[in-house]
């Protein structure tokens, strides 16, 4: 009897109208006079139903264009974006990313405004950033056509939009989330998107934001944290503590060689920074000086490493 009831419940939940109702709980803010069930319980349960990864329910959502439109309408700029619902929205999208990768990416490629909206909302909460990271920094274990997807992303203006969020005119939380997204892309080597980010033009673009405003400590720190990671020969995601603990007994991952063009593009920027440290506020000046020292150490290590590799 219990099994029969479960089947009937599942059959009901996979119905298009039921999936639509579940989505509305996740993306629509409750009215001010709504009770606790509508405000908290129903959105939570709706999210849990999707993230249970029941194939027939996810298939109903992923293969129905209007339902996908409804889900991603949460990103529209005229909507309120509470941290609570943003978290539920992010969980559903990540679930689709893992279980319905091809339909999701097909949808995103047709609706490229999704990336623009995600970048615009990157400072709202870290959960929105996580969606962006999943989309731009997933590896070939997630994407069945990894190279094609990364090339498509590199050919778009997505990277320019993210890098420009490092501008001093943006809020500190925007700087932090943009830098985290760029660092995730940098670790996802080799990929067309990571290669584009390490190109001289993008190095100059990032440094341009770092040097744009002598009063923006957040802009300086987050911009340069990306550049420091670009110099790290062990930046591959597989060398992160989490992945290394799992894979260190299974395989050896050699360091990622740093492109000499990346180093050469940074050297003039370091000179500019060292010449401008006197313009910074006292606390920002200390940070700028420390960063220059870190860069010099990193560049020395990298050059030494590259020479050593050529010798052996």
C-alpha positions in Angstrom: 0.0 0.0 0.0 2.8 2.4 0.9 4.6 1.6 -2.4 1.3 2.3 -4.3 0.9 5.7 -2.5 4.5 6.6 -3.4 3.8 5.8 -7.1 0.7 7.9 -7.1 2.6 10.8 -5.4 5.4 10.5 -8.0 3.0 10.4 -10.9 1.3 13.5 -9.5 4.5 15.5 -8.9 5.9 14.9 -12.4 2.8 16.5 -13.9 3.6 19.7 -15.7 1.2 21.8 -13.6 2.7 20.4 -10.4 6.2 21.2 -11.5 5.1 24.7 -12.4 3.6 25.2 -8.9 6.8 24.0 -7.3 8.8 26.4 -9.3 6.5 29.3 -8.3 7.2 28.6 -4.7 11.0 28.8 -5.4 11.1 31.9 -7.6 8.2 34.1 -6.4 8.4 36.1 -3.2 5.4 35.6 -0.9 3.0 38.4 -0.1 3.7 40.5 2.9 0.8 38.9 4.8 1.6 35.3 3.8 1.8 32.8 6.5 4.9 30.9 7.5 3.9 27.9 5.4 3.9 29.9 2.2 7.0 32.0 3.2 9.2 29.2 4.4 7.8 25.7 4.4 6.5 25.4 0.8 9.7 26.9 -0.8 11.9 24.6 1.2 9.8 21.5 0.3 9.7 22.4 -3.3 13.5 22.8 -3.4 13.9 19.4 -1.6 11.7 17.7 -4.2 13.8 18.9 -7.1 17.1 18.2 -5.4 16.0 14.6 -4.6 17.1 14.1 -8.2 14.0 12.1 -9.3 14.6 11.7 -13.0 11.0 12.0 -14.2 10.5 15.4 -12.3 13.8 16.8 -13.6 13.0 15.6 -17.1 9.7 17.4 -17.0 11.5 20.6 -16.1 14.5 20.3 -18.3 12.6 19.3 -21.5 9.9 21.9 -21.2 11.0 25.3 -22.5 8.3 27.3 -20.7 9.1 25.7 -17.3 12.8 26.6 -17.9 11.8 30.1 -18.7 9.9 30.3 -15.5 12.8 29.0 -13.5 15.3 31.5 -15.0 12.8 34.4 -14.7 14.1 34.6 -11.2 17.2 36.4 -12.6 15.2 39.2 -14.2 16.3 42.6 -12.9 12.8 43.8 -12.0 12.3 40.9 -9.6 13.2 40.9 -5.9 16.1 38.5 -5.1 16.0 37.5 -1.5 19.0 35.4 -0.2 16.6 32.6 0.8 15.0 32.1 -2.6 18.4 32.7 -4.4 19.7 29.7 -2.4 16.8 27.5 -3.5 17.1 28.7 -7.1 20.8 27.9 -7.1 20.3 24.4 -5.7 17.8 23.6 -8.5 20.0 24.9 -11.2 23.1 23.0 -9.9 21.0 19.8 -9.7 20.0 20.3 -13.4 23.7 20.9 -14.2 24.6 17.6 -12.7 21.7 15.4 -13.8 20.4 17.1 -17.0 23.6 18.8 -18.3 22.8 18.6 -22.0 19.3 20.1 -21.9 20.4 22.8 -19.5 23.4 23.9 -21.6 21.2 23.8 -24.8 18.8 26.1 -23.0 21.6 28.5 -21.9 23.2 28.6 -25.3 19.9 29.7 -26.8 19.2 32.1 -23.9 22.6 33.8 -23.5 21.0 36.6 -21.4 21.2 34.0 -18.5 24.9 34.6 -18.2 24.5 38.4 -18.3 21.8 38.2 -15.5 24.0 35.9 -13.4 26.9 38.3 -13.7 24.8 41.3 -12.8 23.5 39.5 -9.7 26.9 38.1 -8.7 27.1 40.3 -5.6 23.7 39.4 -4.1 24.8 36.2 -2.5 27.5 33.6 -2.9 24.8 31.0 -4.1 24.4 33.0 -7.3 28.1 33.0 -7.8 28.1 29.2 -7.3 25.7 28.8 -10.2 28.0 30.8 -12.4 31.0 28.8 -11.2 29.3 25.6 -12.0 28.5 26.8 -15.5 31.9 28.2 -16.4 34.3 26.0 -14.5 32.9 22.5 -14.8 35.3 20.0 -16.2 34.9 17.1 -18.7 33.4 14.9 -16.0 30.3 17.2 -16.1 30.3 18.4 -19.7 30.1 15.5 -22.3 31.4 18.0 -24.9 33.7 20.0 -22.6 36.0 21.5 -25.3 33.1 22.8 -27.4 31.3 24.4 -24.4 34.5 26.1 -23.1 35.2 27.4 -26.6 31.7 28.7 -26.9 32.1 30.5 -23.6 35.5 31.9 -24.6 34.0 33.2 -27.9 31.3 35.1 -25.9 31.8 38.3 -23.9 31.2 36.5 -20.6 34.8 36.8 -19.4 34.8 40.6 -20.1 31.6 41.0 -18.1 33.1 39.1 -15.1 36.4 40.9 -15.1 34.7 44.3 -15.3 33.0 43.5 -12.0 36.4 44.1 -10.5 36.0 47.8 -11.2 36.3 50.0 -8.1 32.8 51.3 -8.8 31.4 47.9 -7.8 30.7 46.9 -4.2 33.3 44.8 -2.2 31.0 41.7 -2.2 30.8 42.0 -6.0 34.7 42.2 -6.2 35.0 39.1 -3.9 32.5 36.9 -5.9 33.8 38.0 -9.3 37.4 37.2 -8.2 36.2 33.8 -6.9 34.6 33.0 -10.2 37.7 34.1 -12.1 39.9 31.9 -9.8 37.6 29.0 -10.5 38.1 29.5 -14.3 41.8 29.8 -13.8 42.0 26.5 -12.0 40.0 24.8 -14.7 43.0 24.3 -17.0 43.5 23.5 -19.7 40.4 25.2 -21.2 39.8 27.9 -23.8 38.3 30.1 -21.1 41.3 29.8 -18.8 43.6 30.4 -21.7 41.7 33.6 -22.6 41.9 34.8 -19.0 45.7 34.4 -18.9 46.2 36.3 -22.2 48.1 39.6 -22.1 45.0 41.7 -22.9 43.1 40.3 -19.9 46.1 40.6 -17.6 46.2 44.3 -18.6 42.4 44.5 -18.1 42.6 43.1 -14.5 45.5 45.3 -13.6 43.7 48.3 -15.0 40.9 47.8 -12.5 43.5 47.2 -9.7 45.2 50.5 -10.5 42.1 52.5 -11.3 41.3 53.9 -7.9 43.9 54.4 -5.2 41.2 54.2 -2.5 39.7 50.9 -3.4 41.3 48.3 -1.1 38.8 45.6 -2.1 39.3 46.2 -5.8 43.0 46.0 -5.5 43.1 42.8 -3.3 40.6 40.9 -5.3 42.0 41.9 -8.7 45.5 40.9 -7.8 44.4 37.6 -6.1 43.3 36.5 -9.6 46.7 37.5 -11.1 48.6 35.7 -8.4 46.7 32.5 -9.1 47.5 32.9 -12.8 51.2 32.6 -11.8 50.7 29.4 -9.7 51.9 26.3 -11.6 49.8 24.2 -9.3 46.6 26.0 -9.9 44.8 23.0 -11.5 41.6 22.1 -9.7 42.9 18.6 -9.3 45.6 20.0 -7.0 43.1 21.6 -4.7 43.2 20.1 -1.2 39.8 18.5 -1.7 40.6 16.8 -5.0 44.1 16.0 -4.0 43.1 14.1 -0.9 40.9 11.9 -3.1 43.1 11.4 -6.1 46.7 11.6 -4.8 46.9 7.8 -4.6 45.4 7.3 -8.1 47.4 9.6 -10.3 50.1 12.1 -10.6 49.1 15.6 -11.9 52.2 17.5 -13.1 52.3 21.3 -12.5 50.7 23.5 -15.1 53.3 25.5 -17.0 52.8 29.2 -16.8 52.6 31.0 -20.1 55.6 33.2 -20.6 53.3 35.8 -22.3 51.4 36.0 -19.0 54.5 36.7 -17.0 55.8 39.3 -19.6 52.4 41.0 -19.5 52.5 41.3 -15.7 56.1 42.8 -15.4 55.2 46.3 -16.7 52.1 46.3 -14.5 54.2 45.6 -11.4 56.4 48.5 -12.3 53.3 50.7 -12.6 52.1 49.5 -9.2 55.4 50.0 -7.5 55.6 53.6 -8.8 52.1 54.4 -7.6 52.2 53.0 -4.1 52.7 56.5 -2.7 49.3 57.5 -4.1 47.5 54.9 -2.0 46.0 55.3 1.4 48.2 54.0 4.2 46.5 50.6 4.5 46.1 50.2 0.8 49.8 51.1 0.2 50.9 48.3 2.6 48.7 45.9 0.6 50.1 47.1 -2.7 53.7 46.7 -1.4 53.0 43.2 -0.1 51.5 42.2 -3.4 54.5 43.4 -5.4 56.8 41.3 -3.1 54.5 38.3 -3.6 54.6 38.7 -7.3 58.3 39.0 -7.4 58.7 35.8 -5.4 56.2 34.0 -7.6 57.8 35.1 -10.8 61.2 34.0 -9.5 59.9 30.6 -8.5 58.2 30.2 -11.8 61.2 31.2 -13.9 63.4 28.9 -11.9 60.9 26.1 -12.3 60.7 26.6 -16.1 64.5 26.6 -16.4 64.7 23.4 -14.3 62.1 21.7 -16.5 64.0 22.6 -19.7 67.3 21.3 -18.2 65.8 17.9 -17.3 
